[in-house]
């Protein structure tokens, strides 16, 4: 079973693998992030035959999405020969749950200039297996194979992969598969017990300087809570060849009131 089954050109049925960590009656938004990348790449192939790569993904989470069939819409906001800005939405027919704004760039050879300013992390074989369902509920977290090195509260390094296809019966690119795992970052470096404090993210932005390769996505994550209900999950993204970019999630930090 995949995360999604295609019902039409732009309609999809979410499977139980998409159920959420905070509320299993609604979708975990993580798989939708990968689906939106898959659809903007699919739309790009329809429109043009020259190579383009995604350098930034900004997702705005506009509301919860129930476990119902969803629709995806893709529009070009800023067309261009070498750079394009594309917007895609995900949700019910009458209510958008997620909005993606994605920058495409035309690739060019900069091999002689290549350099990385981020520290590497140990590979997945150097970390112990960790079961996220010990902390989190829902089909999405249960579908993840995690290797983790927890440094302390709000600080962890870890690798994630899944053998669940993104869309049933479809070839999916490396970035779309990776993007479906990006939102897991907020639950892997836990600063406070989720039964005492809720800290869902309201957005996610990934900046990439190369496309990911392989089945593992690595994260070097720090979680910070401020004094006024705001929080931030910040990660460096990796594949097994090294760093590939950064990821940030804005949190709304909400202590749980006893008895409510």
MOZI-V924955 format. One record per residue. PHI is phi in whole degrees, -180 to 180 (999 if undefined). D_LAST is the distance of its C-alpha to the last C-alpha in Angstrom with 2 decimals. Layout:
((PHI | D_LAST) (PHI | D_LAST))
//
This chain:
((999 | 35.90) (-91 | 35.27) (-69 | 32.17) (-136 | 33.71) (-117 | 36.41) (-77 | 38.52) (-103 | 38.82) (-175 | 41.20) (-60 | 42.44) (-130 | 39.09) (-120 | 36.64) (-141 | 34.70) (-109 | 32.61) (-76 | 29.82) (-96 | 29.92) (-59 | 27.25) (-66 | 28.17) (-97 | 26.26) (-65 | 22.78) (-86 | 20.12) (-82 | 18.54) (-86 | 15.04) (-152 | 15.18) (-68 | 18.28) (-81 | 18.45) (-124 | 19.72) (-74 | 22.54) (-72 | 22.63) (-76 | 24.67) (-55 | 27.06) (-59 | 29.57) (-64 | 29.92) (-62 | 31.21) (-69 | 34.03) (-62 | 34.72) (-65 | 35.18) (-63 | 37.67) (-57 | 39.46) (-75 | 39.81) (-71 | 41.06) (-69 | 43.55) (-64 | 44.61) (-64 | 45.09) (-60 | 47.13) (-63 | 49.48) (-73 | 50.12) (-91 | 51.03) (-151 | 53.12) (-113 | 54.98) (-95 | 55.06) (-72 | 52.69) (-142 | 49.52) (-128 | 46.69) (-86 | 43.13) (-112 | 42.62) (-149 | 39.21) (-126 | 36.08) (-120 | 33.42) (-107 | 30.38) (-107 | 28.02) (-93 | 24.73) (-95 | 24.30) (167 | 21.42) (-73 | 20.10) (-125 | 22.79) (-69 | 22.30) (-81 | 24.56) (-121 | 27.37) (-55 | 30.87) (-123 | 31.08) (-120 | 33.92) (-120 | 35.37) (-128 | 37.67) (-125 | 39.92) (-136 | 41.91) (-88 | 44.31) (-87 | 43.44) (-136 | 46.29) (-72 | 49.14) (-172 | 51.67) (-73 | 54.34) (-116 | 52.85) (-141 | 49.27) (-135 | 46.83) (-111 | 43.33) (-121 | 41.50) (-118 | 38.24) (-135 | 36.34) (-123 | 33.27) (-140 | 31.04) (163 | 28.85) (-76 | 29.20) (-59 | 32.36) (-111 | 30.78) (-154 | 28.09) (-82 | 28.57) (-100 | 25.88) (-138 | 27.98) (-121 | 31.10) (-111 | 33.59) (-118 | 36.47) (-129 | 39.00) (-96 | 42.31) (-98 | 45.23) (-131 | 48.26) (-77 | 51.70) (-72 | 52.35) (-146 | 55.42) (-79 | 57.00) (-124 | 55.87) (-55 | 56.46) (-69 | 58.70) (-105 | 55.97) (-60 | 53.16) (-168 | 51.20) (-126 | 47.66) (-101 | 46.00) (-108 | 43.06) (-77 | 43.15) (-73 | 43.15) (-123 | 40.74) (-58 | 41.76) (-71 | 42.06) (-60 | 39.80) (-69 | 42.24) (-91 | 41.73) (-117 | 37.97) (-83 | 36.20) (-66 | 34.30) (-133 | 30.52) (-96 | 28.11) (-66 | 25.14) (-74 | 23.42) (-68 | 22.96) (-117 | 20.14) (-115 | 19.47) (-95 | 19.21) (100 | 21.24) (-69 | 24.94) (-64 | 25.78) (-67 | 25.09) (-67 | 26.74) (-83 | 29.79) (-95 | 30.42) (-98 | 33.04) (-120 | 32.16) (-118 | 34.40) (-138 | 32.74) (-124 | 33.86) (-84 | 30.90) (-86 | 32.31) (169 | 29.30) (-56 | 25.78) (72 | 25.74) (-147 | 29.28) (-158 | 30.68) (-120 | 33.64) (-164 | 33.46) (-124 | 35.10) (-133 | 33.63) (-148 | 35.45) (-148 | 34.93) (-100 | 37.39) (-85 | 35.48) (-62 | 37.58) (-72 | 36.00) (-127 | 37.74) (-58 | 39.46) (75 | 43.23) (-122 | 43.44) (-75 | 44.80) (-124 | 42.25) (-69 | 43.22) (-59 | 42.26) (-69 | 40.18) (-62 | 38.15) (-64 | 37.41) (-66 | 36.47) (-62 | 34.32) (-66 | 32.22) (-105 | 31.23) (-59 | 30.76) (-72 | 27.01) (-67 | 26.45) (-56 | 27.20) (-69 | 23.71) (-108 | 22.58) (-101 | 25.72) (-120 | 25.83) (-81 | 22.44) (-92 | 21.92) (-143 | 18.43) (-60 | 16.50) (-62 | 14.49) (-78 | 11.75) (-102 | 11.55) (-139 | 12.65) (-94 | 12.94) (-145 | 16.48) (-67 | 17.78) (-91 | 21.27) (-106 | 22.43) (-161 | 26.08) (-161 | 28.66) (-128 | 32.32) (-116 | 34.94) (-108 | 38.44) (-123 | 41.07) (-109 | 44.65) (-162 | 45.53) (-77 | 44.29) (-71 | 42.65) (-131 | 44.76) (89 | 43.96) (-88 | 40.94) (-92 | 39.00) (-115 | 36.93) (-103 | 36.54) (-135 | 34.06) (-118 | 34.32) (-119 | 30.87) (-128 | 29.42) (-116 | 25.83) (-125 | 25.36) (-113 | 22.44) (-89 | 23.51) (-82 | 22.34) (-119 | 21.06) (90 | 18.53) (-104 | 21.38) (-149 | 22.53) (-146 | 25.46) (-108 | 26.41) (-124 | 30.21) (-135 | 32.45) (-96 | 36.13) (-95 | 36.92) (-139 | 39.63) (-119 | 41.64) (-71 | 43.97) (-92 | 46.70) (139 | 44.72) (-63 | 42.40) (-127 | 42.05) (162 | 39.80) (-132 | 36.49) (-144 | 32.94) (-138 | 30.25) (-132 | 26.62) (-81 | 24.72) (-109 | 21.09) (-109 | 18.12) (-96 | 16.33) (-134 | 12.63) (-58 | 11.09) (-82 | 7.63) (-80 | 5.68) (-55 | 5.56) (83 | 3.80) (-122 | 0.00))
//
